[in-house]
């Protein structure tokens, strides 16, 4: 009799899905696991996006801390080439310095300045009074100029709105109009023998190379630097060329070539 009662109880429990108590319970563990999976997935997606937008530049490759490179720098404000930047005073703390004659020395002191970290912005940030972004250019001792502002009276481009443009040439022999960085201008990578012009000019203006006497100083610096070191990644620039002769050493737009090197 007892067995029959037990059997009927089991049968009723089966037909009711395990009883009211069981049916009333929610699968808390299942929901919790699903939530954890969703949260982890979102975190991984966010981390992946952050890595893509905040890539760390590699410190491997040239220029290394054992190499010294040189580049020529000109600054064109509304059609007038400004005087050469005075020699840097922070040579002990940075490997990117101005020599006072329009030539920059690129001599990385550590991994934060070598390889893909050897960029124009590192020099700009270490030079007092100089500012460069995609929308602002400031020459030391003068007011910052922002995209859309009109060139001042007395300048060749007076009355015309200007924009910040950075052009570079791989060497003095290049006959191109120059190349603009694809991204932020301050991320322009240095190369040995490079010519760079920072400009605030009308959008369709032709950007000139640095002055002739600056280029001559660059050629001399590269030749002397190469003869003093052994490097296969930074060959010397030839001072003779049938297609692009060495520029004249006279210029009315650049400052004095007297320099103080570190």
SVG drawing of the C-alpha trace seen along z (x, -y; Angstrom):
<svg xmlns="http://www.w3.org/2000/svg" viewBox="-2 -96 87 98">
<polyline fill="none" stroke="black" stroke-width="0.4" points="0.0,0.0 2.8,-2.3 4.6,-1.6 1.5,-2.5 1.2,-5.8 4.8,-6.6 4.4,-5.8 1.4,-8.0 3.3,-10.9 6.2,-10.5 3.8,-10.4 2.1,-13.6 5.5,-15.3 6.5,-14.4 3.4,-15.7 3.8,-19.1 7.4,-19.6 9.0,-18.8 6.5,-20.6 5.7,-24.2 8.9,-24.9 11.1,-23.8 9.1,-25.6 9.3,-28.8 13.1,-28.8 14.9,-30.9 18.2,-29.6 20.3,-32.3 23.6,-30.6 22.8,-30.5 21.9,-34.2 25.0,-35.1 27.2,-33.2 25.6,-34.9 26.2,-38.3 29.9,-37.5 30.4,-36.5 28.8,-39.7 30.9,-41.9 34.1,-40.1 33.3,-40.4 32.7,-44.1 35.9,-44.6 37.9,-42.7 36.4,-44.8 37.1,-48.0 40.7,-47.0 41.3,-46.0 40.0,-49.4 42.2,-51.2 45.2,-49.4 44.4,-50.3 44.0,-54.0 46.9,-54.2 49.6,-52.3 53.0,-52.5 55.8,-53.5 58.6,-51.0 62.0,-52.2 63.9,-49.6 65.5,-50.6 67.3,-53.8 68.1,-56.2 69.6,-54.3 71.3,-55.8 74.6,-55.1 73.7,-57.2 73.7,-60.9 71.5,-62.3 71.0,-65.8 68.0,-67.7 67.5,-71.2 64.6,-73.2 62.9,-76.3 59.9,-78.2 57.8,-80.2 55.3,-82.6 53.0,-84.2 55.6,-84.1 58.6,-85.2 61.2,-82.7 61.9,-83.4 65.5,-83.6 67.0,-80.3 66.1,-79.1 68.7,-80.0 70.8,-77.1 69.0,-74.8 69.8,-75.2 68.5,-71.8 71.0,-69.6 71.6,-67.7 68.0,-66.5 67.0,-65.9 68.6,-64.3 66.8,-66.6 68.5,-70.1 68.8,-73.1 72.4,-74.1 71.6,-77.8 72.3,-77.6 69.1,-76.0 70.4,-72.4 68.8,-70.0 70.8,-67.3 69.0,-64.0 71.0,-62.1 68.6,-59.9 69.6,-59.6 67.2,-56.7 64.5,-54.5 61.8,-57.2 63.7,-59.1 65.0,-56.3 63.4,-54.4 59.8,-55.3 60.0,-57.7 62.3,-60.1 59.6,-62.5 59.4,-66.2 57.1,-66.7 59.7,-65.6 62.0,-68.4 59.1,-71.0 58.0,-70.1 61.6,-70.5 62.2,-73.9 60.8,-76.8 58.4,-79.1 58.0,-76.8 54.5,-75.2 53.2,-73.0 49.9,-71.2 47.7,-70.6 46.0,-73.9 48.6,-76.1 52.1,-77.3 54.1,-79.6 57.5,-80.9 59.4,-81.8 58.8,-85.3 55.7,-85.9 52.0,-85.2 50.6,-81.8 48.8,-81.6 45.8,-79.4 44.1,-78.0 41.9,-80.6 43.6,-83.7 44.6,-86.4 48.3,-87.0 49.4,-90.3 50.1,-93.5 53.5,-93.9 53.9,-90.1 53.8,-88.8 50.5,-87.0 48.9,-89.9 45.2,-89.8 45.0,-86.1 43.8,-83.4 46.5,-80.9 46.8,-77.3 49.5,-75.2 51.4,-73.1 54.5,-71.0 56.5,-69.8 59.5,-67.5 62.0,-66.4 64.2,-63.3 67.4,-65.2 68.6,-68.4 68.6,-66.8 64.8,-66.1 63.0,-68.1 59.5,-67.4 57.2,-69.9 57.6,-68.1 55.5,-65.6 53.1,-66.4 52.6,-63.9 49.5,-61.8 48.6,-62.3 49.5,-64.9 52.4,-67.1 54.2,-66.7 54.4,-62.9 56.7,-63.4 59.6,-60.9 63.1,-62.3 65.5,-60.9 69.2,-61.7 69.7,-64.6 66.0,-65.5 64.7,-69.0 61.7,-70.3 59.7,-73.5 57.0,-74.5 54.7,-77.0 51.6,-79.2 50.5,-80.2 47.5,-80.3 46.2,-76.8 47.4,-76.9 50.8,-78.4 54.0,-76.7 56.1,-75.7 59.8,-76.4 62.7,-74.3 64.8,-75.7 67.2,-78.5 70.2,-77.6 72.8,-78.4 70.9,-76.1 71.0,-73.3 74.8,-73.8 75.3,-73.6 73.2,-70.4 75.4,-68.8 78.5,-69.7 77.0,-68.3 75.9,-65.0 79.3,-64.5 81.2,-65.2 78.9,-63.1 79.1,-60.1 82.9,-60.2 83.0,-60.1 80.7,-57.0 80.1,-53.8 76.5,-53.2 74.9,-51.5 71.5,-53.1 72.5,-56.7 74.8,-57.1 76.5,-60.4 74.9,-62.8 76.9,-63.6 77.8,-67.3 78.0,-66.9 75.1,-66.2 74.4,-66.7 70.7,-67.0 70.6,-69.2 73.8,-71.2 74.8,-72.3 72.8,-75.4 74.4,-78.8 75.5,-79.7 74.0,-83.2 70.4,-83.9 68.4,-87.0 65.7,-85.2 67.6,-83.2 69.4,-84.2 73.1,-84.0 74.8,-80.7 76.8,-81.1 76.0,-78.2 76.7,-76.8 76.6,-73.1 76.3,-70.9"/>
</svg>
